[in-house]
Amino acid sequence: MSEPSSRGDPAASEKAAPALRRRDRLAALARSMVNLSAVLYLLALLAVVAALRVIGERWWVTTIALYLPRIGFALPLPLLIVALLLARSYRLLATQVAAALILLFPLMGLHLGGARSATAGALRFRLFALNIGLAKNGTGEILERIRGANPDVIVLEEVDDDNVEPLRFGLPGYAFRHLDQFVIASRFPVEEEVVPPPIRIDGRARSAQYARCRLITPAGPIRLFAAHPISPHDAFDRLRGRGLRHELLSGRIFQATSARAMEPNTRERLEQVGALAADAAKSSDPVLIAGDTNLPGLSWAFSHWLGGLSDGFAEVGRGFGYSYPAQRMVWMRIDRILAGSRFRFLDAATVSPRVSDHLAVTADLELLPDTR
């Protein structure tokens, strides 16, 4: 004989009803929290992009954020997608699609360009740029990488005096110039090489961290600038303390001592970038700037001073184009080839494998006729 069912028992139903209502309220609350989190995450990503781009190097907190791996901002994304699916909030999955696009494109710097066809009759050449990091392992692999790229113009930064003669010997057929920390080598004749005088920063004379020369090409002269503004490394070393992760999680990195570590370094870098941009703006010749800019994606300083120039990888590169730090997972695109309005980029890429803590960058360009 079967037990009597509680379904027909009004007293049992009344006892079960509050538990069901509590469960429904908790489920509704959880669903609301998931939905709100999905929207807030999207808004937070938009706020980060705006802060980096609009404030950037003008505040030490956003300066630090500029140089951190952007992939970290993606950590909530898979969790929120799973939570939305479990909550059956299918419409709000669109917020996570938008978040993924913001992560990939403005934050992480994905580009979907590609090579262009050349213009008939225009001068075409290839430029190769690399921060060789004092060539700590010698110049052999560096020269191999250069020969593999077969460039017409070469810009090397952080060249030690001991590297100069091996590089000169290894680059026959190029006009070779050693200017301060830079080497410029060109299949075109080189003239008017200049290392600018020091600039005064916080009352001290400091290197402008760039050099320039004039290349004489069959299509007319080109003003080439080799650039390497000061790195934020020293400032980050002072911030690191017991490790950058520990300093971030403990909140110590956001204290006033961090501002004192970052601000002088940032001020010096911005002064150097400003001096470079002002010098380039005075040129009556078409301008090329190549080197380690130490300005990552979304940099306010880059947009403010150099945003009027074309960025080779941004125009015709494909992928992220990260070039640093090459000894670990690369996450920054700071090595750039920039050009004025007379130039048209045909292709741009990074060159692997690494030969220093930077990857080399190359660009194929053409110099268009002067229509003035």
C-alpha positions, 0 to 999 in steps of 0.5 A: 500500500503506497504512502499518501501524497503531500501534494493534496495536503494543504498544510504541507503546501503552505510549509513548502511555499516560503522555501520556494519563494526564498529560492526564487528570490535568491535566484532572481537576485543572483540573476540581477547581480550577474546582469549588472556585473555584465553591464558594469564590466563593459562600462569599466572597460570603456572607462579604462580606455578613456582614462589611458587615452585622455589622461595617460602620462599626465597622472602617475596612476594611468602612467603605470596602467599604460605599461601593464599587460592588457590581457589582465583586463580579460579575466572577468570575460569568460566567467561572465559569459558562463554566468550569463548562460546559466542565468539565461540572460542571453540578450546580455551576451551582447555586452560581452561581445562588445567587451571582447571587441574593446579588449582586442582592438583599443586595449590590446591593439589588434590590427586587421590591416594587410599589405598594399600594392605599390604605386607605379613610379614611386620610390619604394624602400624597406626600413628596419629598426631594432633596439639592440640592448647594447648587443650583450650577446654580440652582433652576429645574430643582429647582423643575421636578422638585418641581412634576412630583412634586406633593408635599405635603411637601418636604425639601431638604438642602444648601441654600445661603443664596442658594437660600432666597428663589428656593425660597420664591418658587417654592413658593407655597401651601406653609408654608416653613421654612429650618432650617440647611442644610435647607428643609422645605415643607409643604401642612400647617401647620408648627410647632415647628421645631427645629435641635438644639444641637451635639453633642460629638464627639472633644472638639469641638462639631459639628453634629448634621446634622438638623432637625425640625418638627411638621406638623399634618395632618387625621389628627393631628400628624406629627414630621418629621426632615430628615437629612443626616449627614456625608458620607465624601467628605473621608475618601475624598479623603484616601485617594484619593492617585494614584487609588482604583484604584491605592491598592486595587491597590497595597495602600496603602489598607489601611495605618494611614494609611487608618484615621486618615483614615476613623475620625474621619469615621465616628465623627462620622457615627455620632454624628450618626445616633445623636443623630437616632435618639435624638431620634426615639425620644422623639417621641410623634407618628408619625415621618418621617425623610427625606434623604441618610442617607449610609448605603448598603445593608447598613450596620450603623449604619443597621440598629442605629439606624434599622432599627426604621423602615420604609424606603419603597423597601425596602417598595414600591420596584421595582429598585435605587433608587440615588440617588448618584452621579447625575453618573456611574453610580449605585451607592448608595441613600443617600437614603431616606424612613423612617417609624414604625409609624403609616405605611404606604407605598403607593409609592416611587421615584427621580426622574430626570433628575438636578438635582444629584449626587443623584436625588430620592426620593419616597414616597406614604404614608398615616397610619393611625388611632391604635389605642391 
